[in-house]
Amino acid sequence: MSVRISVLEELYRKALAIAEAQHVSVDEVFASAFAEQVAAWERLQQRASRGSREKFLAVLDKAPDIEPEESDRLSSGRVSIPLELA
């Protein structure tokens, strides 16, 4: 099967460098990366199917509602994204 995709030039240059280093085609680099990503999604889906929202919330309820210690705070270069659990 053949699929046409558009990628950023920077990503293409990186894939080209990998292809040259590994003596394979750029198509093979992208196909391999895609296959790895699909496998990772499948593994994540498997793990998620074994999870329980109730158990997660029960564990979360045990965590103290306090500010983190200084050593556990996010560095200034990172962004904190608030999560809202329904």
C-alpha positions in Angstrom: 0.0 0.0 0.0 1.2 3.5 -0.7 0.3 6.5 1.3 1.3 10.1 0.7 2.0 12.3 3.7 3.2 15.9 4.4 5.8 16.4 7.1 7.8 19.4 8.3 11.0 19.9 6.5 13.0 19.6 9.7 11.4 16.2 10.4 12.2 15.1 6.9 15.8 16.2 7.2 16.1 14.2 10.5 14.5 11.1 8.8 16.9 11.5 5.9 19.9 11.6 8.2 18.7 8.4 9.9 18.0 6.7 6.6 21.5 7.5 5.4 23.1 6.3 8.6 21.1 3.1 8.6 21.4 2.5 4.8 17.7 2.4 4.3 15.2 4.5 2.5 13.4 7.5 4.0 10.1 5.6 3.4 11.4 2.8 5.6 12.3 5.2 8.4 8.8 6.7 8.4 7.1 3.3 8.1 9.2 2.0 11.0 8.4 5.0 13.1 4.7 4.7 12.3 4.7 1.0 13.2 6.4 1.7 16.5 3.9 4.4 17.4 1.0 2.2 16.5 2.4 -0.6 18.7 2.9 1.9 21.6 -0.7 3.1 21.2 -1.9 -0.6 21.3 0.2 -1.2 24.5 -1.3 1.9 26.1 -4.8 0.8 25.2 -4.1 -2.6 26.7 -2.9 -1.1 29.9 -5.8 1.3 30.1 -8.3 -1.5 29.7 -6.9 -3.1 32.8 -7.2 0.1 34.8 -10.1 1.2 37.0 -11.1 4.8 37.5 -12.5 3.9 40.9 -9.2 2.5 42.0 -7.3 5.5 40.6 -9.6 7.9 42.5 -9.2 5.9 45.7 -5.4 6.1 45.5 -5.6 9.8 44.6 -7.8 10.4 47.7 -5.0 9.0 49.9 -2.5 11.6 48.6 -2.3 14.7 50.8 -3.6 18.0 49.4 -0.4 20.0 50.1 2.1 22.0 48.2 5.1 20.0 46.9 8.5 20.3 48.4 10.8 22.7 46.7 12.7 19.7 45.1 9.5 18.4 43.6 8.4 21.6 42.0 8.4 22.1 38.3 11.4 23.9 36.9 10.9 27.3 35.4 11.2 25.9 31.9 8.2 23.7 32.3 4.5 24.5 32.0 2.0 23.2 34.5 -1.3 22.2 33.0 -4.2 21.8 35.4 -6.2 18.6 35.0 -9.9 18.5 35.8 -11.1 15.0 36.8 -14.8 14.5 36.1 
